[in-house]
Amino acid sequence: MLVSGAGSNLQALLGAAGHEDFAIVAVGADRDAIPALDRAAAAGIPAFVRKLNDYPQRPDWDEALTQACREHQPDLIVLAGFMKLVGPAFLAEFGGRVLNTHPALLPSFPGMHAVRDALDAGVKLTGCTIFLVDAGTDTGPVIAQAAVPVADDDDEAALHERIKVTERRLLVQTVGRMAREGWTVQDRKVRIGR
Ligand code: GRF
């Protein structure tokens, strides 16, 4: 898994790993001193940090991140609150098996401020999306979505927290199903099961 922050999605997957059909082999981050790394340490999961600023150019960072992931031979890479776009080397190696989670119903409200943008647009229903990562920002094929109603008095923090409750459940369910049943993608349509 790749993370940048609180790591509550990581925690949900760690909690499920015992009884779902997957194991978390490593946690990677683009910064240190984040709660997500503490969670990995507490669970005894190997972790690594590759910071963009430690490399001369972005492709060097991309290559280093790819190499670090490769060492753990993952079947699936889950980005959960990972706040960087992965690059061409990463996608050349892992493309098609990299998942991300986003706190809106894509293709609505892509980008860094999805929850705020949904509130500003005045929508009554938003939610979360699990999708396959491609080279764009939140543009890859959708794997699973769940809706969350917007309350009249929601602010960004309250709405995001509520979305995250649903998001964690959906992520655990989706990773479990993909691990058990496999998946196919045709014309942007992702189907879990063979
Ligand atoms: C999630 O809502 C994710 O969709 C967004 O950032 C949040 C990460 O939460 N990009 P956490 O670090 O897993 O708690």
Residues whose N, C-alpha, C, O or C-beta is under 5 A from the ligand:
A	BS01	GRF	G5 A6 G7 S8 N9 L10 A80 G81 T101 H102 P103 K164
